[in-house]
Structures are given as structure tokens and as C-alpha cells.
């Protein structure tokens, strides 16, 4: 019996991808509102501090709050630099100069860097044609989402655009690095250590860049935004993201960056009056299609190959009928590894034999109707 291998994400994993993307997307609005009240270094330091406090409470409630080993602390500190300290500061600095939606669109280049970094390491994620097509489709989608013509591409200072792209590269490297750490540590523990180390480094950065003014002078409303930003985005959001990397792999997890601009551009238009653009709907459709190809690229490629092969050996009607018989008979089983793997059950082989035998008898037998 021939076996067809399919690769897909569970509905729960897809739901987590959308939740993480929404969390990160809303953070651009919060940062845009906060940059008028505090410096980029202060925003980074306090959001990491609040996020670390929230995760530490969860670890204490779980009974697993403990001092990490020196080797783990060193690795988590490096992860904090790549994942939080550097990109958060760069993004806050850039959003002083450009719209939150533009920053979110530029950060969506992160999956491309993730793919490139992952391919550079042996034994890591492979780049199939389905994934490649999905990544390209996603980038096209976020470009369409904001009407990325020459005028929008030139919006704001070029240095701010470069800063966001550097933040995307840093986060992409963090995704690949985090996956190696998650092979030995759970997401919540790693997130707590990372946030604590990141907050300590960010406070030192505040002392150097802002002359020691660690506490920004702002109202209670701004402090409330900063607390929500730290707890929801850096605390819960980043912990869920690490869980997503562990379960879905670094390349598939980075598809979160395609959800981020959709949320950010919408909130920027709704709250700040930033231009959404007529092309928003088309961009959202392209982003959704890109997510589908990145997460289900191999499966879709095999389906298209099979349909093309059927078109050469059978009539199109019969080929489509055979294809439509598969979803009702497919049985997937979970295995260890990157994401969810499955194989077509024995029932499909039996169904294929039955359908082939029926089709070989002629059109009238296959349809039960005279021609």
C-alpha cells in the first residue's frame, strides 16, 4: 500500500497562533501611545519587569520557581537580548518616527529571516515549495494591506525602517535559538528566566541611555497601559509563543508575524486614525492564504500533484470525485516531532481500490446514471 504523508497543525495550535498574533499586534498600539510618555529604554525595561513578575507568579503557583543553573541562565540571557531587549527597544524607537501599522508591516519580514536562519543549521526545518510559496504570499499580503506603494514605503525616516528590520532579524534568530533550548526546558520556566534577565539588562540600559531615570514621569493611565503591555504581551504572549515554537517548529511559529500587521493596522486605524487603505481586505485574504501554505504546505503540494496526475490519467470529474472521497476517510495520528504528522489510513487504500474498480467499469457504472 502506498502511504501519503501529510503535515498539518492541530486546530488548537492554529488558535494559539492567532491568539499570539493578536497579542503581539495590539502591542504596537500600546507602544505608540507610550512613546509620548516614556523613553524606548524605559518602556522596554518596565514591560519586561511586569511580564517577568506575572510569569514568576505562575511559576510560584505551580511550585517550580527556583534559581536557574548558571549555564541555563547564560543561555536565557542571550535569548532575552535577541527576543526582547534589542527588538523591543528598536521598535519603540522606530515608532516615535513612523506609524504603528508601518512598523507592524515591516516586522512581518521576520518569517523570511527565520527560514533563512533555520536552513543554515543542520537537521532543522526544511524549506518546501509549499512553505516558500506561503512565505512569499504572506509578504505580498502585508504589502497590499497598507497599500505598499512608493508613497507608503517612504513613510517616516529610513533609519526607523532599518531599525524595525533589525528587530525582525533579531526576533528571527531568537526563534531558532529558542527551539534548541525548548528541547530541555519547558516554555514557562524559560520565559520566566528570560524575562527576569531581560529586565535586569534593560534597567542597566536605562541608566546608561537615560541618565539613571529608571521611573518615567507619567500618569496612571499610561502606567496601566504599560502594565497590560508587560503582562499580556511579554508575559503571557511570549510564553505562548515559546510553547508554539516547541510544538509547531520555528518556521511555522514565525507565521505569527503575518497576523500581527492585520491586528496592528486595524487598531491603528480604529484608535489612532492611521490610514487602513482600501486594499486591507485583499491583504487579509492573502495573509490568510499565506498562513495556510506555510502550515500546510507539504499537504497542499501533494494534493495539487495528485490532482494534476489525475487530470492526465482520468477525466477531471473523476479526479475531483476521488479527491473529495479522501477527507471523509482520512485518519490522522499524532507523532513526536515538528508539528503533527499523519498518514492515510487503510480505509483510503480500500476506497481507492473500490473507486478505481468502479471507474474502470465506465462512466455509467461510476455515476449510476445513463449517459
C-alpha positions in Angstrom: 0.0 0.0 0.0 1.3 3.4 -0.9 1.5 5.9 2.0 0.7 9.6 1.8 2.4 11.7 4.4 0.6 14.9 5.4 1.8 17.7 7.6 -0.7 20.0 9.4 -1.3 21.9 12.6 -4.0 21.0 15.1 -6.9 23.4 15.4 -5.6 24.2 19.0 -2.2 25.2 17.6 -3.8 27.3 14.9 -5.9 29.0 17.6 -2.8 29.7 19.6 -1.1 31.2 16.6 -4.0 33.6 16.1 -4.1 34.5 19.8 -0.3 35.2 19.9 -0.6 37.2 16.7 -3.4 39.3 18.2 -1.5 39.9 21.4 1.6 41.0 19.6 -0.4 43.1 17.1 -2.1 45.1 19.9 1.3 45.8 21.5 2.2 48.2 18.6 -0.8 50.4 19.6 0.3 50.4 23.3 3.9 51.3 22.4 2.7 54.1 20.0 0.7 55.6 22.9 3.5 55.2 25.4 6.4 56.7 23.4 5.0 60.1 24.1 5.3 59.4 27.9 8.5 57.4 28.3 11.8 56.7 26.5 12.2 53.5 24.5 14.6 52.1 27.1 12.2 52.8 29.9 9.3 51.2 28.1 11.4 48.1 27.4 12.6 47.8 31.0 9.2 48.1 32.7 7.3 45.9 30.2 9.9 43.1 30.8 9.7 43.7 34.6 5.9 43.4 34.7 6.0 40.4 32.3 8.6 38.7 34.4 6.6 39.3 37.6 3.5 37.8 36.0 5.3 34.6 34.9 7.1 34.3 38.2 3.7 34.3 40.0 2.6 31.5 37.7 5.8 29.5 38.4 5.3 30.0 42.2 1.7 28.9 41.9 2.9 25.8 40.0 5.7 25.2 42.6 8.5 25.4 40.2 10.0 28.8 41.0 13.7 28.2 41.6 17.1 29.7 40.9 18.3 28.5 37.4 21.6 26.8 36.8 24.4 29.1 35.6 24.5 27.5 32.2 20.8 27.9 31.7 20.9 31.5 33.0 23.5 32.4 30.4 21.5 30.9 27.6 18.3 32.6 28.7 20.1 35.9 28.9 21.3 35.6 25.3 17.7 34.7 24.4 16.4 37.8 26.3 18.8 40.0 24.2 17.6 38.6 20.9 13.9 38.1 21.8 13.1 41.1 24.0 15.7 43.7 24.9 17.0 44.6 21.5 13.9 44.3 19.4 11.6 45.9 21.9 13.9 48.9 22.2 14.3 49.2 18.4 10.6 49.0 17.8 9.8 51.7 20.5 12.5 54.0 19.0 11.1 53.4 15.5 7.5 54.2 16.5 8.5 57.7 17.5 9.1 58.3 13.8 6.7 56.0 11.9 3.1 54.8 12.3 2.4 51.7 14.3 0.9 50.0 11.2 4.0 50.6 9.1 6.2 49.2 11.9 4.0 46.1 12.1 4.2 45.5 8.4 7.9 45.8 8.4 8.2 43.3 11.3 6.3 40.8 9.2 9.5 40.1 7.3 10.6 38.1 10.3 9.4 34.7 8.9 11.7 35.1 5.9 14.7 35.6 8.2 13.6 32.7 10.3 13.5 30.4 7.3 17.0 31.5 6.2 18.4 31.1 9.7 16.8 27.7 10.2 18.1 26.4 6.8 21.6 27.4 7.8 21.5 24.8 10.7 21.8 21.1 10.1 18.9 18.9 10.8 16.4 21.8 11.2 13.3 22.9 9.3 13.3 22.2 5.6 12.0 24.7 3.1 9.5 23.0 0.8 7.9 24.7 -2.2 4.7 25.0 -0.3 6.3 26.9 2.6 8.2 29.1 0.2 5.1 30.0 -1.7 3.3 30.7 1.6 6.0 33.0 2.8 6.1 34.9 -0.4 2.3 35.1 -0.4 2.3 36.4 3.2 4.8 39.2 2.4 2.7 40.2 -0.6 -0.4 40.3 1.6 1.1 42.6 4.2 2.4 44.8 1.4 -1.1 45.0 -0.1 -2.6 45.5 3.4 -1.2 49.0 3.7 -1.1 49.9 0.0 2.7 49.5 -0.1 3.3 51.7 -3.0 6.2 54.2 -3.3 4.5 56.7 -1.0 3.9 54.3 1.9 7.3 52.8 1.5 8.8 56.2 2.0 6.7 57.0 5.1 8.9 58.1 8.1 12.6 58.1 8.5 14.5 55.4 6.6 16.5 54.8 9.8 13.3 53.8 11.6 12.5 51.3 8.8 16.0 49.8 9.2 15.6 49.6 13.0 12.4 47.6 12.5 14.0 45.2 10.0 16.9 44.7 12.5 14.3 43.9 15.2 12.8 41.4 12.8 16.2 39.7 12.3 16.8 39.6 16.0 13.5 38.0 16.7 14.0 35.5 13.9 17.3 34.5 15.4 15.6 34.2 18.8 13.0 31.8 17.4 15.6 29.4 16.1 17.7 29.7 19.2 14.7 29.2 21.5 13.8 25.9 19.8 17.1 24.3 20.8 16.5 25.4 24.4 13.0 24.2 24.5 14.2 20.7 23.8 15.3 20.6 27.5 13.2 23.3 29.2 9.5 24.0 29.3 8.2 27.3 27.9 7.0 28.8 31.2 10.3 28.2 33.0 12.4 29.5 30.1 10.1 32.5 29.8 10.4 33.5 33.4 14.2 33.3 33.4 14.4 35.2 30.1 12.1 38.0 31.3 14.0 38.4 34.6 17.4 38.6 32.9 16.0 40.9 30.2 14.5 43.3 32.8 17.8 43.5 34.6 19.7 44.3 31.4 17.1 46.8 30.4 17.4 48.6 33.7 21.2 48.9 33.1 20.4 50.2 29.6 18.1 52.9 31.1 20.9 54.0 33.5 23.3 54.4 30.5 20.9 56.0 28.0 18.6 58.0 30.2 20.9 59.1 32.9 19.6 56.8 35.5 16.0 58.0 35.2 14.5 54.5 35.6 11.0 55.6 36.6 9.2 57.6 33.9 7.0 60.5 34.9 3.6 59.7 33.5 0.0 59.4 34.6 -1.9 56.4 36.0 -3.4 55.7 32.6 0.0 55.3 30.9 1.1 53.1 33.8 -2.0 51.0 33.3 -1.1 50.6 29.6 2.5 49.7 30.5 1.3 47.0 32.9 -1.1 45.5 30.4 1.7 45.6 27.8 4.1 43.8 30.0 1.8 41.2 31.5 -0.2 40.3 28.3 2.4 40.8 25.6 5.8 40.0 27.2 4.5 37.7 29.9 1.6 35.6 28.6 2.1 36.3 24.9 5.8 35.4 24.8 5.2 32.3 26.9 2.6 31.1 24.5 4.9 31.8 21.6 7.6 29.6 23.1 5.1 26.9 23.5 4.2 27.3 19.9 7.8 27.1 18.8 8.2 23.8 20.8 5.0 22.3 19.3 5.0 23.6 15.7 8.6 24.4 14.9 10.5 27.6 14.4 9.4 28.2 10.8 5.7 27.6 11.3 5.7 29.5 14.6 7.1 32.6 12.8 3.8 32.8 10.8 2.5 34.7 13.8 4.2 37.7 12.2 1.6 37.6 9.4 -1.2 38.0 11.9 0.5 40.9 13.7 0.1 43.6 10.9 -3.5 42.7 10.4 -4.3 43.4 14.0 -2.0 46.4 14.3 -3.2 48.2 11.2 -6.8 47.7 12.2 -6.2 49.1 15.8 -4.1 51.9 14.4 -7.0 52.9 12.1 -9.6 52.5 14.8 -7.8 54.2 17.7 -5.2 56.5 16.2 -6.8 57.3 12.8 -4.0 55.8 10.8 -4.9 55.0 7.2 -6.1 51.5 6.7 -6.4 51.6 2.9 -8.9 50.1 0.5 -6.6 47.2 -0.1 -7.0 46.0 3.5 -9.5 43.2 2.7 -7.4 41.8 -0.1 -4.3 41.9 2.1 -6.1 40.0 4.8 -7.1 37.3 2.3 -3.5 37.0 1.1 -2.2 36.8 4.6 -4.7 34.0 5.5 -3.7 32.1 2.3 0.0 32.5 3.2 -0.6 31.1 6.7 -2.3 28.1 5.1 0.6 27.3 2.8 3.2 27.8 5.5 1.4 25.5 7.9 0.0 23.0 5.4 2.4 23.5 2.5 3.5 19.9 2.0 0.0 18.6 2.2 -1.3 21.1 -0.3 1.6 20.4 -2.7 0.8 16.7 -2.6 -2.9 17.4 -3.2 -2.1 19.5 -6.2 0.4 17.0 -7.6 -2.2 14.2 -7.2 -4.9 16.3 -8.9 -2.6 17.1 -11.7 -1.7 13.5 -12.1 -5.4 12.5 -12.1 -6.0 15.1 -14.8 -3.5 13.3 -17.0 -4.9 9.8 -16.4 -8.6 10.4 -15.7 -11.3 12.9 -16.6 -11.3 15.9 -14.4 -14.7 15.0 -13.0 -13.5 11.6 -11.8 -10.3 13.1 -10.4 -12.2 15.6 -8.3 -14.6 12.9 -7.1 -11.7 10.8 -6.0 -10.1 13.7 -4.2 -13.3 14.5 -2.4 -13.5 11.0 -1.2 -10.3 11.4 0.8 -11.3 13.9 3.5 -14.1 11.8 4.9 -11.8 8.7 5.2 -8.6 10.4 6.4 -7.4 9.4 9.9 -4.6 11.4 11.4 -2.5 10.2 14.3 -0.2 12.3 16.4 3.5 11.5 16.5 6.5 13.2 18.1 8.5 15.8 16.1 7.9 19.1 14.5 4.1 19.7 14.4 1.6 17.0 13.6 2.4 14.1 11.2 -0.2 11.7 9.9 -0.7 9.0 7.2 -3.6 7.9 5.1 -5.4 5.0 6.8 -6.0 1.6 5.3 -9.6 2.7 4.6 -8.3 5.1 1.9 -6.5 2.3 0.2 -9.6 0.2 0.2 -11.7 3.2 -1.0 -9.2 3.8 -3.8 -9.4 0.3 -5.0 -13.2 0.4 -5.0 -13.3 3.7 -6.8 -10.7 2.5 -9.4 -12.6 -0.6 -10.0 -15.9 1.3 -10.4 -14.3 3.9 -12.7 -12.7 1.3 -14.8 -16.2 -0.2 -15.5 -17.1 3.0 -17.3 -18.9 6.3 -16.7 -22.4 4.8 -16.4 -21.3 2.4 -13.6 -19.4 5.2 -11.8 -22.4 7.5 -11.7 -25.3 5.1 -11.7 -26.9 7.2 -14.4 -27.2 6.6 -18.2 -25.1 8.9 -20.4 
